[in-house]
Amino acid sequence: LSGNLYKAKNHGASMAPLATYNSYFGTWNKKIGDGLDYTDIQLLFSKILYWTTQDFEASIGDEINVDNILNYFAIEFVIVSYDCFTKNLFLYFNPDLDVYEIFPWDNDATFGNHWSGDYHSSYAQFYLGSHLKNQILFQRLMENETWRNEFWGKVSMIVTQGFSYLNLEIDSTYDYIRNDVYQDTFKVCSNQEFDDEILRLHDFLSTRYSF
């Protein structure tokens, strides 16, 4: 990779400009590029927050890969990965496209799971303190009717086509690892609890699909 790559470390990574320059070092971990130079995203976030609606709509496509951004938030929204809206993402400047893109990491808090490891069936119907409201880039994109419709179109496609894929993927992965899991004497659950979690994943997807 030749472009700058940032790892969002905490929920301050809302893509809004931070109060002080030193704040960037604690909020965004620069994985690729000059580790002391954050001026590129400092400028990007200022544009995202302070551009007028007209300037934002006319120019944001020159700064970010809009389709990539909408895909990311649509997927994370559908699988209820509320911990990946203002943290747990990579922000990458793609020099081939000359725009920024985002990619997920640390998606453990999904499918009804809290980051602490607890399962909440109610997550299929709502978010608990959703950080989407604080995601500045997403909020500004949603102010535009075209991009808002594209987002909901992607959500609909993921639900109607993606859930069937996920159910098959869960079963194939389960079949692939089951024997090894059963023989693992260091696992933190029983074999029955492991099997029950497979059913729980399917139940969550079914409930989320209906919702």
N, C-alpha and C positions, 0 to 999 in steps of 0.2 A: 504494500500500500504506500502511495506517495503523498496522499492528501492528509490533512490534519484530522485526527480522530480523538474525540472527547468521550469520556465515560461519565454519565450523570450519577453522582454519588449520593445525593440527598434530595429531598422534596423542594429544595430551592431551585432546582433545575427546571423552572417553568418556562424557560426561553424568554424571560424578561431581563432587562439589564439589572445587574446587581449594584448595591449601594456603593461599594468600594471595589477597586481593582483587585485587592488581595482576596476578596470574597470568592472570586472565580477559582482560586487554587483549591479551596475547600469544597466547592460545589461541583466543579467539573475537573476530572482527572484527565490530563492530556496524555494519551497513550502513544500517539504518533505526532511528531513535529516538535518545535522548540517549546520545551516545558515551561518557559518563562514568558512566552508571548501568547496572550489571550485576546489580542486586539481584534482578531477576525470575528470571533463570536460576540465580542463586546459591541462591535458595529452592527452585526446581524441582529442581535436582540434589540438594539435601539431602533432599527428600522421596523422590526416587527411590532414594537409597542407604540412608536411615535409617528409612524407614517399616517397620513390622512387615509380615509377609506379609499379615495380615488387613487392615491399613490400606491397603497397596499395592493389593490386589485390589479393595477397596471404593472407592477414591478416585482411582486413576491415570487412569481414564476421564474424570474432571473436569479433568485437567491436560493430557492429550495425546489426539490423535486415534489411538486404538489401531489402527484398520484401516489408516490411512495409514502408521503406523510399521511394522506387519507387512508391508504391501505393499513398502515401501522395502527392508527387509532381505531379504525373499524374492527380489526382483528382483536386488539386488546379490549375494546369495549364489549365485543360479543362473548369472549371467554372470561369476562369479568376479572381482568387483570388490572385492578385499580391501582396497584403499586407501581405501575409502569408508565404513568402519565407525566409525572414530574420528577421521576428518577428511574433508575434501572433501564436506561436506554443509551445507545451509542449515537452520537452525532458525528457524522463523517462528511468531510468535504470531498466530493467525488471529482477529481480533476478531469476525468474523461467527459463528464457532463457539465462541469463548471457550476455545480449546485450542491447544496447540502442535502443529505439523506439521513434517516434515522433507522436504527435496528435494535431489536430487543436483547436484553440479557436478564438473567435471574427472574424467570417466569414461574417461580414456585407458588406465588400467591394467585392462582388461577383456578377455574372450575370449582369455585366455592370455597377454596382454601384461603385462610388468612396467613399472613407472613409468619405468624407464630407457630403455624402447623395445625391450628384448629380448623375444623370444617364447619361452615355455616350454610345450611340449605337455603336460607333466606337470600343469599347473594344472587340466586337465580332470578329474583324479582327486583332487586334494587341494589344500589351501592351504599356502603357505609362511609360517609364522608368523602365522596368522590373527589379526587384531585383533578378531574377533567375541568372543573370550574376554574381552576387556577392555571390551566395550561394555556398560556397567552396565544401561542401560534394557532392551536386548535380553535380557540374561541374566535380569533379574528377570521379564520377561514370559514367558520360557521356563520359569520355575519353576511356572507355572500350566498345568495340563493342557489347559484349553480353549484358551488362546491358543497353546500349543505345537502343538496339533492344527490350529488355524487357520493357523499359519505353514506347516506341512508341507503342508496342503491347497493353499495359495497356491503353494508351490514346485511341487507336482505339476501344477497348472493351467498355470503358466508353461511348464513343460517340455513338456507335451502339446499346448498350444495356441500358446504364444508362440514356440517355436522355428520352427515352420512359417512364422509371420508374419515372423520375423527373416530367414529364408532368402530369402523373397520380397523383403523390404526391401533386403537386400544386393544382390540381382540388379538391382532397379529403380534403386537408387542408382548402381550400377556403370554401367548402361546410360546413365544421365543425365549422368554426369560423365566418362565414358571419353574422349570425343573431346577435351575440354578438357585432361584430364590428359596425354594423348599429346602435345599441342602445347605443354605447359608446359616451357620450357627451364630453369627454375629448380628443378624438383622434385628431391628427394634420392634418387630411385630411377630405375631404368630402366622402360620400359613393360612389359617382361616381369616385373619384380619387382612392379609394381603389379598385374598380372594374377594373379600367384602368390598375392598376399595375399588376393585374393577366394576362391581355392580354400582357403586356410588358414583363413579364417573359417568356411567351410562345414564343413571337416574338424573344426574345434574344436567346433562346435555338434553335429555328429554324435557325436563322442566324449563330450561332456558329456551329451548325451541318453542315451546308453547307460549312462554311469556313474550 
